């Protein structure tokens, strides 16, 4: 499964630098992430962002009944 995480963006510039190849940027932490972290975010190699990423849960607030608090 190679779905793109909603919290991951690929950028060719940032932090005052530009890159030949787009790099993974986590919108939750506001920082560029290592390729392995991007693999977690994109659910590659059997990884699950909901259980394998400590930042994903922080970005997904839900009420006790499982629905989104803001909806």
Biopython code that builds the backbone (N, CA, C, O; Angstrom):
import numpy as np
from Bio.PDB.StructureBuilder import StructureBuilder

atoms = [
    (1, "UNK", "N", (0.848, -1.175, 0.000)),
    (1, "UNK", "CA", (0.000, 0.000, 0.000)),
    (1, "UNK", "C", (0.890, 1.234, 0.000)),
    (1, "UNK", "O", (1.721, 1.397, 0.894)),
    (2, "UNK", "N", (0.728, 2.091, -0.979)),
    (2, "UNK", "CA", (1.540, 3.299, -1.081)),
    (2, "UNK", "C", (0.675, 4.549, -1.101)),
    (2, "UNK", "O", (0.824, 5.388, -1.990)),
    (3, "UNK", "N", (-0.230, 4.686, -0.131)),
    (3, "UNK", "CA", (-1.047, 5.884, -0.040)),
    (3, "UNK", "C", (-0.226, 6.989, 0.600)),
    (3, "UNK", "O", (0.584, 6.732, 1.491)),
    (4, "UNK", "N", (-0.433, 8.212, 0.149)),
    (4, "UNK", "CA", (0.307, 9.337, 0.699)),
    (4, "UNK", "C", (-0.386, 9.855, 1.952)),
    (4, "UNK", "O", (-1.601, 10.058, 1.957)),
    (5, "UNK", "N", (0.364, 10.062, 2.985)),
    (5, "UNK", "CA", (-0.154, 10.578, 4.247)),
    (5, "UNK", "C", (-0.611, 12.023, 4.072)),
    (5, "UNK", "O", (0.047, 12.813, 3.394)),
    (6, "UNK", "N", (-1.727, 12.358, 4.680)),
    (6, "UNK", "CA", (-2.245, 13.726, 4.603)),
    (6, "UNK", "C", (-1.371, 14.727, 5.341)),
    (6, "UNK", "O", (-1.515, 15.933, 5.145)),
    (7, "UNK", "N", (-0.468, 14.246, 6.185)),
    (7, "UNK", "CA", (0.399, 15.123, 6.962)),
    (7, "UNK", "C", (1.806, 15.212, 6.380)),
    (7, "UNK", "O", (2.705, 15.769, 7.010)),
    (8, "UNK", "N", (1.998, 14.668, 5.188)),
    (8, "UNK", "CA", (3.319, 14.641, 4.581)),
    (8, "UNK", "C", (3.277, 15.371, 3.251)),
    (8, "UNK", "O", (2.431, 15.088, 2.403)),
    (9, "UNK", "N", (4.194, 16.312, 3.073)),
    (9, "UNK", "CA", (4.307, 17.061, 1.823)),
    (9, "UNK", "C", (5.736, 16.907, 1.315)),
    (9, "UNK", "O", (6.670, 16.753, 2.102)),
    (10, "UNK", "N", (5.893, 16.948, 0.026)),
    (10, "UNK", "CA", (7.241, 16.864, -0.546)),
    (10, "UNK", "C", (7.618, 18.237, -1.080)),
    (10, "UNK", "O", (6.909, 18.803, -1.912)),
    (11, "UNK", "N", (8.726, 18.767, -0.604)),
    (11, "UNK", "CA", (9.153, 20.128, -0.943)),
    (11, "UNK", "C", (10.554, 20.119, -1.536)),
    (11, "UNK", "O", (11.415, 19.340, -1.129)),
    (12, "UNK", "N", (10.759, 20.994, -2.498)),
    (12, "UNK", "CA", (12.072, 21.132, -3.129)),
    (12, "UNK", "C", (12.889, 22.254, -2.520)),
    (12, "UNK", "O", (14.031, 22.491, -2.914)),
    (13, "UNK", "N", (12.298, 22.942, -1.557)),
    (13, "UNK", "CA", (13.046, 23.986, -0.851)),
    (13, "UNK", "C", (12.472, 24.163, 0.545)),
    (13, "UNK", "O", (11.318, 23.833, 0.816)),
    (14, "UNK", "N", (13.307, 24.691, 1.415)),
    (14, "UNK", "CA", (12.902, 24.941, 2.791)),
    (14, "UNK", "C", (14.118, 25.154, 3.658)),
    (14, "UNK", "O", (15.227, 24.767, 3.291)),
    (15, "UNK", "N", (13.917, 25.762, 4.796)),
    (15, "UNK", "CA", (15.007, 26.058, 5.721)),
    (15, "UNK", "C", (16.128, 26.831, 5.027)),
    (15, "UNK", "O", (17.304, 26.651, 5.343)),
    (16, "UNK", "N", (15.751, 27.695, 4.076)),
    (16, "UNK", "CA", (16.744, 28.513, 3.380)),
    (16, "UNK", "C", (17.573, 27.762, 2.351)),
    (16, "UNK", "O", (18.585, 28.288, 1.888)),
    (17, "UNK", "N", (17.180, 26.551, 1.977)),
    (17, "UNK", "CA", (17.916, 25.745, 1.013)),
    (17, "UNK", "C", (16.981, 25.279, -0.093)),
    (17, "UNK", "O", (15.762, 25.262, 0.076)),
    (18, "UNK", "N", (17.565, 24.899, -1.230)),
    (18, "UNK", "CA", (16.791, 24.245, -2.276)),
    (18, "UNK", "C", (17.435, 22.894, -2.560)),
    (18, "UNK", "O", (18.645, 22.729, -2.404)),
    (19, "UNK", "N", (16.613, 21.924, -2.979)),
    (19, "UNK", "CA", (17.070, 20.561, -3.175)),
    (19, "UNK", "C", (16.779, 20.096, -4.595)),
    (19, "UNK", "O", (15.777, 20.500, -5.185)),
    (20, "UNK", "N", (17.632, 19.264, -5.141)),
    (20, "UNK", "CA", (17.401, 18.689, -6.475)),
    (20, "UNK", "C", (16.201, 17.751, -6.454)),
    (20, "UNK", "O", (15.405, 17.718, -7.393)),
    (21, "UNK", "N", (16.084, 16.999, -5.382)),
    (21, "UNK", "CA", (14.998, 16.037, -5.216)),
    (21, "UNK", "C", (14.127, 16.485, -4.055)),
    (21, "UNK", "O", (14.634, 16.864, -2.999)),
    (22, "UNK", "N", (12.818, 16.443, -4.252)),
    (22, "UNK", "CA", (11.898, 16.852, -3.189)),
    (22, "UNK", "C", (12.106, 15.996, -1.945)),
    (22, "UNK", "O", (12.327, 14.788, -2.035)),
    (23, "UNK", "N", (12.032, 16.637, -0.796)),
    (23, "UNK", "CA", (12.220, 15.948, 0.483)),
    (23, "UNK", "C", (10.910, 15.932, 1.262)),
    (23, "UNK", "O", (10.064, 16.812, 1.106)),
    (24, "UNK", "N", (10.764, 14.922, 2.095)),
    (24, "UNK", "CA", (9.543, 14.761, 2.890)),
    (24, "UNK", "C", (9.504, 15.793, 4.012)),
    (24, "UNK", "O", (10.476, 15.971, 4.747)),
    (25, "UNK", "N", (8.362, 16.471, 4.129)),
    (25, "UNK", "CA", (8.143, 17.485, 5.147)),
    (25, "UNK", "C", (6.883, 17.115, 5.915)),
    (25, "UNK", "O", (5.817, 16.957, 5.319)),
    (26, "UNK", "N", (6.996, 16.976, 7.224)),
    (26, "UNK", "CA", (5.860, 16.637, 8.078)),
    (26, "UNK", "C", (5.158, 17.923, 8.505)),
    (26, "UNK", "O", (5.760, 18.777, 9.156)),
    (27, "UNK", "N", (3.879, 18.060, 8.136)),
    (27, "UNK", "CA", (3.141, 19.271, 8.485)),
    (27, "UNK", "C", (2.744, 19.287, 9.956)),
    (27, "UNK", "O", (2.389, 20.343, 10.481)),
    (28, "UNK", "N", (2.794, 18.147, 10.629)),
    (28, "UNK", "CA", (2.472, 18.098, 12.061)),
    (28, "UNK", "C", (3.621, 18.673, 12.876)),
    (28, "UNK", "O", (3.404, 19.491, 13.770)),
    (29, "UNK", "N", (4.840, 18.248, 12.569)),
    (29, "UNK", "CA", (6.003, 18.722, 13.316)),
    (29, "UNK", "C", (6.579, 20.004, 12.732)),
    (29, "UNK", "O", (7.344, 20.703, 13.396)),
    (30, "UNK", "N", (6.212, 20.318, 11.478)),
    (30, "UNK", "CA", (6.749, 21.501, 10.816)),
    (30, "UNK", "C", (8.216, 21.358, 10.472)),
    (30, "UNK", "O", (8.969, 22.332, 10.500)),
    (31, "UNK", "N", (8.622, 20.131, 10.144)),
    (31, "UNK", "CA", (10.032, 19.892, 9.851)),
    (31, "UNK", "C", (10.200, 18.820, 8.772)),
    (31, "UNK", "O", (9.304, 18.018, 8.509)),
    (32, "UNK", "N", (11.381, 18.842, 8.162)),
    (32, "UNK", "CA", (11.715, 17.791, 7.207)),
    (32, "UNK", "C", (11.977, 16.515, 7.994)),
    (32, "UNK", "O", (12.498, 16.556, 9.108)),
    (33, "UNK", "N", (11.607, 15.375, 7.400)),
    (33, "UNK", "CA", (11.784, 14.090, 8.076)),
    (33, "UNK", "C", (12.668, 13.164, 7.253)),
    (33, "UNK", "O", (12.799, 13.322, 6.039)),
    (34, "UNK", "N", (13.266, 12.206, 7.928)),
    (34, "UNK", "CA", (14.125, 11.217, 7.283)),
    (34, "UNK", "C", (13.277, 10.295, 6.398)),
    (34, "UNK", "O", (12.077, 10.153, 6.628)),
    (35, "UNK", "N", (13.892, 9.668, 5.389)),
    (35, "UNK", "CA", (13.149, 8.754, 4.510)),
    (35, "UNK", "C", (12.402, 7.647, 5.253)),
    (35, "UNK", "O", (11.297, 7.281, 4.853)),
    (36, "UNK", "N", (12.982, 7.110, 6.323)),
    (36, "UNK", "CA", (12.285, 6.058, 7.075)),
    (36, "UNK", "C", (11.004, 6.597, 7.695)),
    (36, "UNK", "O", (9.995, 5.891, 7.720)),
    (37, "UNK", "N", (11.018, 7.807, 8.188)),
    (37, "UNK", "CA", (9.807, 8.420, 8.749)),
    (37, "UNK", "C", (8.753, 8.582, 7.649)),
    (37, "UNK", "O", (7.565, 8.375, 7.897)),
    (38, "UNK", "N", (9.176, 8.948, 6.442)),
    (38, "UNK", "CA", (8.244, 9.074, 5.318)),
    (38, "UNK", "C", (7.647, 7.710, 4.975)),
    (38, "UNK", "O", (6.477, 7.627, 4.599)),
    (39, "UNK", "N", (8.432, 6.645, 5.100)),
    (39, "UNK", "CA", (7.907, 5.295, 4.865)),
    (39, "UNK", "C", (6.796, 4.969, 5.855)),
    (39, "UNK", "O", (5.790, 4.367, 5.480)),
    (40, "UNK", "N", (6.967, 5.358, 7.111)),
    (40, "UNK", "CA", (5.927, 5.144, 8.114)),
    (40, "UNK", "C", (4.684, 5.935, 7.714)),
    (40, "UNK", "O", (3.574, 5.402, 7.724)),
    (41, "UNK", "N", (4.873, 7.200, 7.364)),
    (41, "UNK", "CA", (3.751, 8.070, 7.005)),
    (41, "UNK", "C", (2.979, 7.545, 5.799)),
    (41, "UNK", "O", (1.761, 7.707, 5.720)),
    (42, "UNK", "N", (3.678, 6.925, 4.874)),
    (42, "UNK", "CA", (3.053, 6.429, 3.653)),
    (42, "UNK", "C", (2.661, 4.956, 3.737)),
    (42, "UNK", "O", (2.318, 4.342, 2.727)),
    (43, "UNK", "N", (2.712, 4.395, 4.936)),
    (43, "UNK", "CA", (2.285, 3.017, 5.193)),
    (43, "UNK", "C", (3.005, 2.002, 4.308)),
    (43, "UNK", "O", (2.399, 1.043, 3.830)),
    (44, "UNK", "N", (4.284, 2.217, 4.097)),
    (44, "UNK", "CA", (5.077, 1.275, 3.318)),
    (44, "UNK", "C", (5.614, 0.177, 4.224)),
    (44, "UNK", "O", (5.713, 0.355, 5.438)),
    (45, "UNK", "N", (5.957, -0.943, 3.634)),
    (45, "UNK", "CA", (6.604, -2.068, 4.326)),
    (45, "UNK", "C", (5.806, -2.570, 5.527)),
    (45, "UNK", "O", (6.384, -3.021, 6.516)),
    (46, "UNK", "N", (4.488, -2.491, 5.441)),
    (46, "UNK", "CA", (3.650, -2.981, 6.530)),
    (46, "UNK", "C", (3.545, -2.048, 7.720)),
    (46, "UNK", "O", (2.966, -2.418, 8.742)),
    (47, "UNK", "N", (4.087, -0.855, 7.613)),
    (47, "UNK", "CA", (4.012, 0.123, 8.707)),
    (47, "UNK", "C", (2.643, 0.806, 8.687)),
    (47, "UNK", "O", (2.035, 0.948, 7.626)),
    (48, "UNK", "N", (2.169, 1.219, 9.836)),
    (48, "UNK", "CA", (0.872, 1.865, 9.968)),
    (48, "UNK", "C", (1.054, 3.198, 10.689)),
    (48, "UNK", "O", (1.461, 3.219, 11.851)),
    (49, "UNK", "N", (0.757, 4.314, 10.011)),
    (49, "UNK", "CA", (0.952, 5.616, 10.649)),
    (49, "UNK", "C", (0.181, 5.762, 11.966)),
    (49, "UNK", "O", (0.661, 6.418, 12.891)),
    (50, "UNK", "N", (-0.995, 5.163, 12.057)),
    (50, "UNK", "CA", (-1.803, 5.301, 13.272)),
    (50, "UNK", "C", (-1.148, 4.644, 14.487)),
    (50, "UNK", "O", (-1.351, 5.090, 15.616)),
    (51, "UNK", "N", (-0.372, 3.596, 14.265)),
    (51, "UNK", "CA", (0.248, 2.904, 15.391)),
    (51, "UNK", "C", (1.767, 3.071, 15.437)),
    (51, "UNK", "O", (2.368, 2.932, 16.502)),
    (52, "UNK", "N", (2.394, 3.366, 14.302)),
    (52, "UNK", "CA", (3.852, 3.430, 14.242)),
    (52, "UNK", "C", (4.419, 4.850, 14.254)),
    (52, "UNK", "O", (5.636, 5.028, 14.318)),
    (53, "UNK", "N", (3.547, 5.863, 14.194)),
    (53, "UNK", "CA", (4.025, 7.257, 14.192)),
    (53, "UNK", "C", (3.470, 7.996, 15.401)),
    (53, "UNK", "O", (2.257, 8.141, 15.546)),
    (54, "UNK", "N", (4.350, 8.456, 16.255)),
    (54, "UNK", "CA", (3.901, 9.161, 17.459)),
    (54, "UNK", "C", (3.279, 10.518, 17.151)),
    (54, "UNK", "O", (2.543, 11.055, 17.978)),
    (55, "UNK", "N", (3.560, 11.084, 15.979)),
    (55, "UNK", "CA", (3.012, 12.394, 15.625)),
    (55, "UNK", "C", (1.621, 12.287, 15.012)),
    (55, "UNK", "O", (0.824, 13.218, 15.133)),
    (56, "UNK", "N", (1.318, 11.179, 14.362)),
    (56, "UNK", "CA", (0.036, 11.004, 13.682)),
    (56, "UNK", "C", (-1.127, 11.119, 14.662)),
    (56, "UNK", "O", (-2.105, 11.814, 14.386)),
    (57, "UNK", "N", (-1.029, 10.449, 15.794)),
    (57, "UNK", "CA", (-2.104, 10.463, 16.794)),
    (57, "UNK", "C", (-2.349, 11.874, 17.318)),
    (57, "UNK", "O", (-3.494, 12.246, 17.578)),
    (58, "UNK", "N", (-1.288, 12.664, 17.476)),
    (58, "UNK", "CA", (-1.430, 14.040, 17.956)),
    (58, "UNK", "C", (-2.201, 14.902, 16.959)),
    (58, "UNK", "O", (-2.893, 15.843, 17.348)),
    (59, "UNK", "N", (-2.079, 14.581, 15.683)),
    (59, "UNK", "CA", (-2.721, 15.380, 14.638)),
    (59, "UNK", "C", (-4.151, 14.951, 14.373)),
    (59, "UNK", "O", (-4.867, 15.638, 13.644)),
    (60, "UNK", "N", (-4.594, 13.831, 14.944)),
    (60, "UNK", "CA", (-5.921, 13.283, 14.696)),
    (60, "UNK", "C", (-6.776, 13.302, 15.966)),
    (60, "UNK", "O", (-7.056, 12.246, 16.531)),
    (61, "UNK", "N", (-7.197, 14.495, 16.423)),
    (61, "UNK", "CA", (-8.017, 14.525, 17.634)),
    (61, "UNK", "C", (-9.387, 13.901, 17.370)),
    (61, "UNK", "O", (-9.989, 14.128, 16.320)),
    (62, "UNK", "N", (-9.869, 13.121, 18.324)),
    (62, "UNK", "CA", (-11.189, 12.497, 18.198)),
    (62, "UNK", "C", (-11.867, 12.500, 19.561)),
    (62, "UNK", "O", (-11.210, 12.521, 20.602)),
    (63, "UNK", "N", (-13.179, 12.479, 19.532)),
    (63, "UNK", "CA", (-13.934, 12.412, 20.777)),
    (63, "UNK", "C", (-13.980, 10.966, 21.252)),
    (63, "UNK", "O", (-13.487, 10.069, 20.567)),
    (64, "UNK", "N", (-14.564, 10.738, 22.406)),
    (64, "UNK", "CA", (-14.615, 9.384, 22.964)),
    (64, "UNK", "C", (-15.412, 8.428, 22.081)),
    (64, "UNK", "O", (-15.152, 7.225, 22.100)),
    (65, "UNK", "N", (-16.381, 8.934, 21.304)),
    (65, "UNK", "CA", (-17.165, 8.043, 20.443)),
    (65, "UNK", "C", (-16.489, 7.781, 19.107)),
    (65, "UNK", "O", (-17.044, 7.087, 18.256)),
    (66, "UNK", "N", (-15.277, 8.339, 18.912)),
    (66, "UNK", "CA", (-14.526, 8.073, 17.695)),
    (66, "UNK", "C", (-14.740, 9.081, 16.585)),
    (66, "UNK", "O", (-14.093, 8.993, 15.541)),
    (67, "UNK", "N", (-15.634, 10.038, 16.788)),
    (67, "UNK", "CA", (-15.862, 11.047, 15.756)),
    (67, "UNK", "C", (-14.928, 12.223, 15.957)),
    (67, "UNK", "O", (-14.386, 12.414, 17.046)),
    (68, "UNK", "N", (-14.739, 13.008, 14.914)),
    (68, "UNK", "CA", (-13.876, 14.176, 15.019)),
    (68, "UNK", "C", (-14.532, 15.221, 15.918)),
    (68, "UNK", "O", (-15.737, 15.457, 15.821)),
    (69, "UNK", "N", (-13.760, 15.833, 16.775)),
    (69, "UNK", "CA", (-14.280, 16.817, 17.723)),
    (69, "UNK", "C", (-14.753, 18.089, 17.042)),
    (69, "UNK", "O", (-15.662, 18.754, 17.538)),
    (70, "UNK", "N", (-14.144, 18.439, 15.904)),
    (70, "UNK", "CA", (-14.452, 19.697, 15.246)),
    (70, "UNK", "C", (-15.619, 19.583, 14.262)),
    (70, "UNK", "O", (-16.031, 20.596, 13.697)),
    (71, "UNK", "N", (-16.152, 18.411, 14.045)),
    (71, "UNK", "CA", (-17.221, 18.269, 13.037)),
    (71, "UNK", "C", (-18.578, 18.278, 13.650)),
    (71, "UNK", "O", (-19.577, 18.168, 12.939)),
]
sb = StructureBuilder()
sb.init_structure("model")
sb.init_model(0)
sb.init_chain("A")
sb.init_seg("    ")
for serial, (resi, resn, name, xyz) in enumerate(atoms, 1):
    if name == "N":
        sb.init_residue(resn, " ", resi, " ")
    sb.init_atom(name, np.array(xyz, "f"), 0.0, 1.0, " ", f" {name:<3s}", serial, name[0])
structure = sb.get_structure()
